[in-house]
């Protein structure tokens, strides 16, 4: 267990585990859903996974909305410029990590609202637990398919930025 804890980076801690734990605690307070685990070992993996889902939702939905052409709330640097500048200034990686943590926290609160809304709708429509599980699995499949596509795009851009001559 100590080896696992030693390998957890600050990024994993603040963008996956921390939001997962906070989400589960707040979810129990604002809805009838209780995902708190009695087994700390299994709980750590569940909370990490929940945090990963929150982070991916933030990247795919919240990030895209905030940088949309209509909203223009944020603007990202060109990826090649980001890679080049990160090589020159190590603090950029830290700032990016903090930036992602804020986006993940925004995502956490949005998903809490959506959970509360889903609870109300499922109670009103009398949606069974089995149907809810099926819907959750479908949503997770879609989320991770798009996450995979986005991550593959980053890999391709990273390779291109390293093989192109500046």
C-alpha positions, -999 to +999 in steps of 0.1 A: +000+000+000+029+024+008+043+019-027+010+028-042+007+060-021+043+069-030+035+067-067+005+090-065+015+123-081+001+156-069-019+157-102-036+124-094-042+135-058-057+169-066-075+160-099-088+125-092-087+113-056-096+146-038-125+155-061-138+119-059-138+119-021-154+154-019-181+144-045-190+112-026-193+131+007-214+159-008-235+135-029-245+118+003-255+151+018-275+165-011-291+133-025-303+099-015-273+083-031-246+070-008-213+058-023-192+061+009-173+029+013-165+012+047-134-005+032-108+023+028-088+003+003-117-003-020-130+032-013-097+048-024-101+031-058-137+040-062-131+076-052-102+078-076-124+064-104-152+089-096-126+117-096-114+105-129-149+106-143-154+141-128-121+152-144-130+138-178-165+155-177-147+187-169-123+183-198-149+172-224-179+193-213-169+221-190-137+230-208-154+229-242-182+251-231-159+277-215-137+279-246-166+277-271-167+304-298-200+317-284-189+320-248-152+329-253-147+327-216-112+312-218-086+308-246-059+282-247-024+286-261-015+267-292-004+232-281+030+235-299+036+267-281+026+251-248+051+222-253+079+246-263+072+270-234+069+241-209+105+230-218+117+265-210+096+272-179+088+243-155+062+264-137+039+262-167+032+225-159+023+235-123+000+263-135-016+238-159-021+213-131-038+240-109-059+251-139-071+216-144-079+213-107-102+243-109-119+229-140-124+196-121-139+214-091-163+232-115-172+198-130-177+183-095-203+209-086-220+206-120-222+169-116-237+173-081-264+195-095-270+169-123-272+141-097-298+160-077-317+167-109-315+130-120-327+119-086-358+142-089-365+130-124-360+093-117-383+096-086-409+114-106-408+090-136-402+060-113-371+049-131-358+016-118-323+011-104-315-013-132-324+013-158-303+038-139-273+015-140-277+009-177-279+047-183-248+052-162-229+026-181-239+041-214-229+076-202-195+063-190-188+045-223-196+077-242-174+098-218-144+075-221-147+070-259-145+108-263-118+110-237-098+084-256-102+104-288-091+136-271-061+120-255-051+104-288-052+139-303-028+152-276-004+123-283-005+131-320+001+168-314+029+161-289+046+138-314+042+164-341+056+192-319+087+171-311+094+160-347+088+193-364+117+217-367+113+251-351 
